[in-house]
Amino acid sequence: MGLAIQAKGLTKKYPGKTALDGFSLEVAEGEILGLLGPNGAGKSTFISIISGAESASSGELFLFGENASNLSRKLVGVAPQDNAVYPLLTCMENLLYFGSLYGITGREARTRAEELLQQLGLSDKKNVPAASLSGGMRRRLNLACALMHRPKIIILDEPTTGLDPAVRNSMWKTVREVARDTGATVVLTTHYLEEAEALCSRIVLMNSGKVVADGTPSSLKRFAGREIAKIKSIPGKYEVAIDRLRKVKGVDAAIPTEHGLVVESDNISPLIQEITRVLEKHGEKIVELSISRPSLEDVFLKLTGAKLREGAADEPAK
């Protein structure tokens, strides 16, 4: 499997600001990659360079092994954060228009539009103006327009911003289905940490125009620290049980405190049954048990001292 996207030392400078600073990244074909970072991290600038809306000040960008060009960018479909659909046009008219921008017209365009309307649950809205759609439906239409030319790279820029949790979960399902059915490479930017974890096989954390961390959600979270189980039990005499707990495979530490017992592990959930069995065997009755896991927010905070949802204003207006 080759590379869909390869950025080498991309730099983008605006007056008084560097949006990308020697940014390098490789994205494999068929991968679902999440780009996370605060406003101003450079996410939107990188997407603009991929799509051709912006040009880099320096560095190189390759799409499927070739220098990014107008031709190779026809393989890219972008669903922007702000819906690109035309409110007075119907769903069908919007799709036909966006298809025409890529030379897809006539019967081919109508057939493709019908496919997408069916796939994204909009068939009964095909003759309804976009302005009359709910927020979630407009997001789906926005995605459908980006898919009209069957792109091999799909860029989703904050696809669920402003949607309520139920509609957001529905949109996640749609994105998974599109990725599965098309086999396309997907690059997702989001401020929702749970969205990145739900959809992405790999996450890149960005700050100040650079990559600060790159890995699977689970590997990144392990960087922030171990998972912790906090246990309260009666009578709370852990002197005998503590030695046995420390010998449980996967347990890194078992620490008695005045508030109960703290057990640390890289992956605590599979160990809970054995931990409780050991405690009960030694006469402890568990009355409270909670698990805390490091989050992607913790990773970013540890690496940069900043929070993912804080930062300067986004990149300069395009």
Buried (B, 14 or more C-beta within 10 A) or exposed (E): EEBBBBBEBBBBBEEEBBBBBBBBBBBBBBBBBBBBBBBBBBBBBBBBBBBBBBEBBEBEBBBBEEEBEEEBBBBBBBBBBEBBBBEEBBBBBBBBBBBEEBEBEEEEBBEBBBBBBEBBEBEEBBEBBBEEBEBBBBBBBBBBBBBBBEBBBBBBBBBBBEBEEEBBBBBBEBBBEBBEEBEBBBBBBBBBBBBBBBBBBBBBBBBBBBBBBBBEBEEBBBEBBBBBBBBBBEEBEBEEBBEBBEEBEEBEEBBBEEEBBBBBBBEBEEBBEBBBEBBEEBEBEBEEBEBEBBBBBBBBBEBBEBEBEEBEEBBBEE
